[in-house]
């Protein structure tokens, strides 16, 4: 799993660097990418936090799911 993540990062990061170098936003070259990346990470962490509840809502069997809901 870690090897796959490194391989994906090796392909994605150079593309993002090229896009950010060509960006001519009034906020700078890097700030829009930092903002969008931060928002995506925030959403992902929230989804991970509620993954058991989301799985239950999507049809996980009752015996496979913990009784803990949310925070």
OpenMM code with the backbone's topology and positions (N, CA, C; nanometers):
from openmm import Vec3, app, unit

residues = "UNK UNK UNK UNK UNK UNK UNK UNK UNK UNK UNK UNK UNK UNK UNK UNK UNK UNK UNK UNK UNK UNK UNK UNK UNK UNK UNK UNK UNK UNK UNK UNK UNK UNK UNK UNK UNK UNK UNK UNK UNK UNK UNK UNK UNK UNK UNK UNK UNK UNK UNK UNK UNK UNK UNK UNK UNK UNK UNK UNK UNK UNK UNK UNK UNK UNK UNK UNK UNK UNK UNK".split()
positions = [
    Vec3(0.0824, -0.1189, 0.0000),
    Vec3(0.0000, 0.0000, 0.0000),
    Vec3(0.0868, 0.1253, 0.0000),
    Vec3(0.1889, 0.1259, 0.0838),
    Vec3(0.2770, 0.2429, 0.0912),
    Vec3(0.3522, 0.2614, -0.0398),
    Vec3(0.3904, 0.1529, -0.1030),
    Vec3(0.4620, 0.1605, -0.2300),
    Vec3(0.3724, 0.2214, -0.3379),
    Vec3(0.2460, 0.1812, -0.3373),
    Vec3(0.1516, 0.2363, -0.4348),
    Vec3(0.1318, 0.3854, -0.4115),
    Vec3(0.1231, 0.4281, -0.2860),
    Vec3(0.1091, 0.5701, -0.2554),
    Vec3(0.2294, 0.6487, -0.3049),
    Vec3(0.3475, 0.5947, -0.2869),
    Vec3(0.4688, 0.6626, -0.3339),
    Vec3(0.4703, 0.6720, -0.4859),
    Vec3(0.4236, 0.5678, -0.5529),
    Vec3(0.4211, 0.5701, -0.6992),
    Vec3(0.3203, 0.6726, -0.7505),
    Vec3(0.2050, 0.6818, -0.6859),
    Vec3(0.1051, 0.7806, -0.7252),
    Vec3(0.1594, 0.9212, -0.6998),
    Vec3(0.2205, 0.9421, -0.5849),
    Vec3(0.2772, 1.0736, -0.5533),
    Vec3(0.3868, 1.1113, -0.6521),
    Vec3(0.4654, 1.0141, -0.6959),
    Vec3(0.5723, 1.0421, -0.7917),
    Vec3(0.5151, 1.0861, -0.9261),
    Vec3(0.3944, 1.0463, -0.9570),
    Vec3(0.3315, 1.0888, -1.0814),
    Vec3(0.2498, 1.2157, -1.0680),
    Vec3(0.1846, 1.2331, -0.9539),
    Vec3(0.0942, 1.3464, -0.9350),
    Vec3(0.1703, 1.4742, -0.8982),
    Vec3(0.2663, 1.4638, -0.8107),
    Vec3(0.3349, 1.5843, -0.7625),
    Vec3(0.4044, 1.6640, -0.8729),
    Vec3(0.4736, 1.6007, -0.9673),
    Vec3(0.5319, 1.6810, -1.0749),
    Vec3(0.4261, 1.7541, -1.1592),
    Vec3(0.3114, 1.6901, -1.1806),
    Vec3(0.2038, 1.7563, -1.2560),
    Vec3(0.1511, 1.8778, -1.1807),
    Vec3(0.1313, 1.8637, -1.0508),
    Vec3(0.0818, 1.9754, -0.9702),
    Vec3(0.1854, 2.0873, -0.9679),
    Vec3(0.3128, 2.0525, -0.9609),
    Vec3(0.4178, 2.1552, -0.9634),
    Vec3(0.4164, 2.2322, -1.0951),
    Vec3(0.3996, 2.1614, -1.2048),
    Vec3(0.3944, 2.2288, -1.3352),
    Vec3(0.2732, 2.3207, -1.3432),
    Vec3(0.1566, 2.2709, -1.2971),
    Vec3(0.0360, 2.3539, -1.2998),
    Vec3(0.0528, 2.4774, -1.2115),
    Vec3(0.1122, 2.4599, -1.0948),
    Vec3(0.1276, 2.5748, -1.0052),
    Vec3(0.2298, 2.6739, -1.0587),
    Vec3(0.3310, 2.6267, -1.1276),
    Vec3(0.4281, 2.7184, -1.1874),
    Vec3(0.3666, 2.8013, -1.2990),
    Vec3(0.2686, 2.7445, -1.3686),
    Vec3(0.2019, 2.8162, -1.4772),
    Vec3(0.0834, 2.8995, -1.4297),
    Vec3(0.0463, 2.8860, -1.3044),
    Vec3(-0.0692, 2.9571, -1.2492),
    Vec3(-0.0369, 3.1060, -1.2359),
    Vec3(-0.1296, 3.1897, -1.2774),
    Vec3(-0.1084, 3.3346, -1.2651),
    Vec3(-0.2250, 3.3977, -1.1899),
    Vec3(-0.2577, 3.3404, -1.0772),
    Vec3(-0.3669, 3.3899, -0.9934),
    Vec3(-0.3248, 3.5169, -0.9213),
    Vec3(-0.4209, 3.5982, -0.8852),
    Vec3(-0.3879, 3.7192, -0.8094),
    Vec3(-0.3444, 3.6856, -0.6669),
    Vec3(-0.3681, 3.5623, -0.6241),
    Vec3(-0.3271, 3.5186, -0.4906),
    Vec3(-0.1894, 3.4532, -0.4908),
    Vec3(-0.1266, 3.4451, -0.6058),
    Vec3(0.0056, 3.3843, -0.6154),
    Vec3(-0.0002, 3.2510, -0.6866),
    Vec3(0.1146, 3.1895, -0.6989),
    Vec3(0.1212, 3.0631, -0.7718),
    Vec3(0.0874, 2.9444, -0.6842),
    Vec3(0.1225, 2.9475, -0.5591),
    Vec3(0.1070, 2.8295, -0.4730),
    Vec3(-0.0183, 2.8336, -0.3851),
    Vec3(-0.0606, 2.9513, -0.3446),
    Vec3(-0.1720, 2.9612, -0.2483),
    Vec3(-0.3013, 2.8939, -0.2940),
    Vec3(-0.3442, 2.9091, -0.4197),
    Vec3(-0.4678, 2.8390, -0.4597),
    Vec3(-0.4564, 2.6873, -0.4457),
    Vec3(-0.3395, 2.6331, -0.4750),
    Vec3(-0.3205, 2.4882, -0.4640),
    Vec3(-0.3156, 2.4450, -0.3177),
    Vec3(-0.2568, 2.5262, -0.2333),
    Vec3(-0.2548, 2.4958, -0.0902),
    Vec3(-0.3968, 2.4992, -0.0341),
    Vec3(-0.4752, 2.5977, -0.0748),
    Vec3(-0.6129, 2.6099, -0.0267),
    Vec3(-0.6979, 2.4910, -0.0709),
    Vec3(-0.6919, 2.4582, -0.1996),
    Vec3(-0.7713, 2.3457, -0.2508),
    Vec3(-0.7267, 2.2142, -0.1867),
    Vec3(-0.5961, 2.1949, -0.1724),
    Vec3(-0.5458, 2.0739, -0.1074),
    Vec3(-0.5904, 2.0633, 0.0370),
    Vec3(-0.5888, 2.1750, 0.1079),
    Vec3(-0.6327, 2.1753, 0.2476),
    Vec3(-0.7802, 2.1414, 0.2597),
    Vec3(-0.8616, 2.1962, 0.1700),
    Vec3(-1.0045, 2.1658, 0.1733),
    Vec3(-1.0303, 2.0184, 0.1420),
    Vec3(-0.9575, 1.9638, 0.0450),
    Vec3(-0.9741, 1.8221, 0.0117),
    Vec3(-0.9332, 1.7320, 0.1281),
    Vec3(-0.8261, 1.7667, 0.1966),
    Vec3(-0.7822, 1.6882, 0.3125),
    Vec3(-0.8842, 1.6975, 0.4251),
    Vec3(-0.9416, 1.8170, 0.4468),
    Vec3(-1.0432, 1.8328, 0.5514),
    Vec3(-1.1649, 1.7454, 0.5247),
    Vec3(-1.2088, 1.7426, 0.4005),
    Vec3(-1.3228, 1.6578, 0.3646),
    Vec3(-1.2877, 1.5103, 0.3832),
    Vec3(-1.1685, 1.4707, 0.3405),
    Vec3(-1.1278, 1.3305, 0.3529),
    Vec3(-1.1193, 1.2875, 0.4991),
    Vec3(-1.0651, 1.3717, 0.5848),
    Vec3(-1.0541, 1.3376, 0.7274),
    Vec3(-1.1924, 1.3270, 0.7904),
    Vec3(-1.2836, 1.4139, 0.7511),
    Vec3(-1.4206, 1.4069, 0.8024),
    Vec3(-1.4877, 1.2771, 0.7590),
    Vec3(-1.4697, 1.2400, 0.6331),
    Vec3(-1.5288, 1.1153, 0.5836),
    Vec3(-1.4686, 0.9951, 0.6557),
    Vec3(-1.3383, 0.9962, 0.6776),
    Vec3(-1.2739, 0.8863, 0.7500),
    Vec3(-1.3292, 0.8757, 0.8917),
    Vec3(-1.3513, 0.9900, 0.9554),
    Vec3(-1.4037, 0.9904, 1.0921),
    Vec3(-1.5417, 0.9288, 1.1031),
    Vec3(-1.6209, 0.9442, 1.0000),
    Vec3(-1.7572, 0.8914, 1.0019),
    Vec3(-1.7728, 0.7693, 0.9112),
    Vec3(-1.6639, 0.7014, 0.8821),
    Vec3(-1.6694, 0.5905, 0.7868),
    Vec3(-1.7597, 0.4759, 0.8339),
    Vec3(-1.7609, 0.4469, 0.9614),
    Vec3(-1.8470, 0.3391, 1.0117),
    Vec3(-1.9945, 0.3758, 0.9927),
    Vec3(-2.0288, 0.4990, 1.0227),
    Vec3(-2.1672, 0.5429, 1.0056),
    Vec3(-2.2062, 0.5477, 0.8587),
    Vec3(-2.1153, 0.5934, 0.7744),
    Vec3(-2.1428, 0.5991, 0.6310),
    Vec3(-2.1611, 0.4580, 0.5761),
    Vec3(-2.0763, 0.3663, 0.6185),
    Vec3(-2.0911, 0.2269, 0.5760),
    Vec3(-2.2234, 0.1683, 0.6192),
    Vec3(-2.2642, 0.1991, 0.7414),
    Vec3(-2.3933, 0.1495, 0.7905),
    Vec3(-2.5078, 0.2053, 0.7069),
    Vec3(-2.4996, 0.3357, 0.6748),
    Vec3(-2.6048, 0.3965, 0.5929),
    Vec3(-2.6079, 0.3407, 0.4516),
    Vec3(-2.4936, 0.2954, 0.4027),
    Vec3(-2.4871, 0.2403, 0.2672),
    Vec3(-2.5172, 0.0914, 0.2623),
    Vec3(-2.5504, 0.0320, 0.3770),
    Vec3(-2.5984, -0.1048, 0.3755),
    Vec3(-2.5096, -0.2089, 0.4398),
    Vec3(-2.4116, -0.1680, 0.5202),
    Vec3(-2.3334, -0.2675, 0.5929),
    Vec3(-2.4245, -0.3510, 0.6814),
    Vec3(-2.3912, -0.4764, 0.6971),
    Vec3(-2.4694, -0.5643, 0.7833),
    Vec3(-2.4580, -0.5172, 0.9278),
    Vec3(-2.5638, -0.5356, 1.0021),
    Vec3(-2.5667, -0.4878, 1.1408),
    Vec3(-2.4608, -0.5553, 1.2264),
    Vec3(-2.4311, -0.6827, 1.2015),
    Vec3(-2.3335, -0.7532, 1.2848),
    Vec3(-2.1900, -0.7104, 1.2543),
    Vec3(-2.1670, -0.6491, 1.1381),
    Vec3(-2.0325, -0.6055, 1.1022),
    Vec3(-2.0009, -0.4653, 1.1529),
    Vec3(-2.0972, -0.3958, 1.2048),
    Vec3(-2.0789, -0.2546, 1.2380),
    Vec3(-2.0836, -0.2350, 1.3886),
    Vec3(-1.9973, -0.1433, 1.4361),
    Vec3(-1.9929, -0.1145, 1.5789),
    Vec3(-2.1144, -0.0335, 1.6202),
    Vec3(-2.1427, -0.0305, 1.7466),
    Vec3(-2.2548, 0.0489, 1.7949),
    Vec3(-2.2184, 0.1956, 1.8127),
    Vec3(-2.0907, 0.2272, 1.8042),
    Vec3(-2.0434, 0.3638, 1.8191),
    Vec3(-2.0852, 0.4466, 1.6988),
    Vec3(-2.1522, 0.5596, 1.7212),
    Vec3(-2.1971, 0.6461, 1.6116),
    Vec3(-2.1423, 0.7859, 1.6318),
    Vec3(-2.0683, 0.8341, 1.5326),
    Vec3(-2.0182, 0.9711, 1.5380),
    Vec3(-1.9122, 0.9917, 1.6440),
    Vec3(-1.9126, 1.1094, 1.7004),
    Vec3(-1.8084, 1.1451, 1.7962),
    Vec3(-1.8379, 1.0992, 1.9318),
] * unit.nanometer
topology = app.Topology()
chain = topology.addChain("A")
for resn in residues:
    res = topology.addResidue(resn, chain)
    for name in ("N", "CA", "C"):
        topology.addAtom(name, app.Element.getBySymbol(name[0]), res)
